[in-house]
Amino acid sequence: MSKRKFRSTALQDVDWANVREKLKNQPVVVAVDVAKIDFYATLMTPDRQMHVILRWKHPLQTRALVETLQAQLAGMNFVVVMEPTGTYGDPLFDLLHQARIPVYRAAPNRTNKAAELYDGVPSMHDAKACYVIGRLHRKITPSAGSSRRHSNAS
């Protein structure tokens, strides 16, 4: 299987008009790879296509990410799914919850096991992790809202 190219864009450099055009009001999963400083996320539609991979510095830009999602995806059906990695993702989780954005937590062991099934390579990197997290969420919850949500967001 050929290797997939993963190119990320800094949060402040994303062409949101182009992204919204590609999304065309489809349900969107924002799949987040949690880390200590360098966070990545992808916006995935039901056909499992990634329409942008964005990156930001945590905690410096985390509030900006939440505000950007609220503004740029306003009126769209979207959820955030993130893999809990220690406590690094807790501030993002809390900000999403406060913003009333539906947020789910992915099981880390499922994500790690799915890495090799995806492309035959057991190793994981940030952008690939986003894709695997989003793909697993789509597989488990073909319709948004049927997976267990660990937030009171609605």
N, C-alpha and C positions, 0 to 999 in steps of 0.2 A: 504494500500500500504506500502511496506517495505521501510525503510529509506535507502537512497543511501549513501555510504561512500565516502567522499570527502577527499582525501589526497593530500596535496600540496608538491612540491619540491622546494627548494631554487634555484633561477636562476643559480647559479654557480654549482649546483649539478645535473643538468639535463643531462641525457645520450642522447645527441643529435643524435648519430648514431642510437640508438634504436628508437627514435622518428621519424627520417626521414624514417626508414624502415617501420614503422607503417603507415606513411602518404602516402607512395608510389606515390608521385606526384599528389595526389588528391587536389582539391581546399580546402584551409584551411581558416577558420575564427579564428582569434585570438581575443577572447572575453575578454575584460578587465573590471574588477571591480575597479573603481576609489575610492580612499580613501585619507585620509590626509597623512598617512605614509606607511601603509601596503597595497600594491597593489597586486592583483591576476589576473591571466590570464589563459585561457584554450585554447588549440588548438583543434578545432572541425572540423571534416570532414563532407561531405554531408549526411552521415548516422546518424548524430548527436551524434557520439561517441566522447568522450573526450579522447585525447591521452596523455595529461599531464596537470596537474594544476601546474603552477609555481607561485612563489611569489618573491617579491623584495621590498626593502625599497626605498621609494620615498622621496626626489629626489636623494639620494646617488647613486642608481643603475639604474636609469631610462635611462640614456644614454647607459649603458651597455646592457640593455634590447633591445633597438633599434638596436644597433650594432650586438647583438647576433641574432636577427631575420633576419637582413640583411645577415649575414654570413651563418647561419644554414638553412635558408629557401630560399637561393639564387636559382633562376631558377624555383621556385615553384610559383604557383598561390595562393597568400594569401592576405587577407585584414585584417585590424584591425577594430573592432567595440568596442566602449566604451560608457559607460553611463556617461554623463556629470554631475558631482557632484560639484556644485559651480565652483571654479576656480582651484581646485586641479589637474584636468586632463589637464589643458592648456599646461604645459611644455611638457608632453608626446605627446599631439596632435601636438604641434609645431615641436618637434623632428621627429615625424613620417612624417609630411608634408615636412620638410627639406630633409629627407631621401627618399622622393618620394614614400613612402609606402601608398597605398590607406587606408584612415581612414574614418570611418562612426561614427555618434553619434546615440545612441539608445535613445528612449524616456523613461525617468525614470518612468512615470506613467504606461506605458505598462509593463515594467519590474516588477514593484511592483504588478500589477494586475495578472501577469502570475505566480508569485511565488506560489500561492495556487493551481492554476490549475496544476502545475507540479507534486507536491507530496502530495497535500491535507493539507499542512502546510503553513499558511500565513507568518510565519517568514522567514527572509532571512539572510544568512551569506555569507561571501565573495566568497567561492567556488561555492555555489549554484547560486549566482548572476551571476557569469561568465557563468555558464551553461545556465541559463535562457536568458541572453543577446545573447549568441551565437545561441541558439535555435530560439529565436524570429527573429534574423537576417536571419537565414536559411529559416524560414517560409516565411518571407516577400520577400526575395531575393533568390529563389531557384537557380538562376544562378548569379554568382558574377557580380556585376556591375549594377544591375537593381534598386538598392535602391539609395536614395538621398545621395550623398556624400558631406560632408561639408569640403572638402579639394580640392585643385587643383592637388593633386597627380595623377599620371597616371601610 
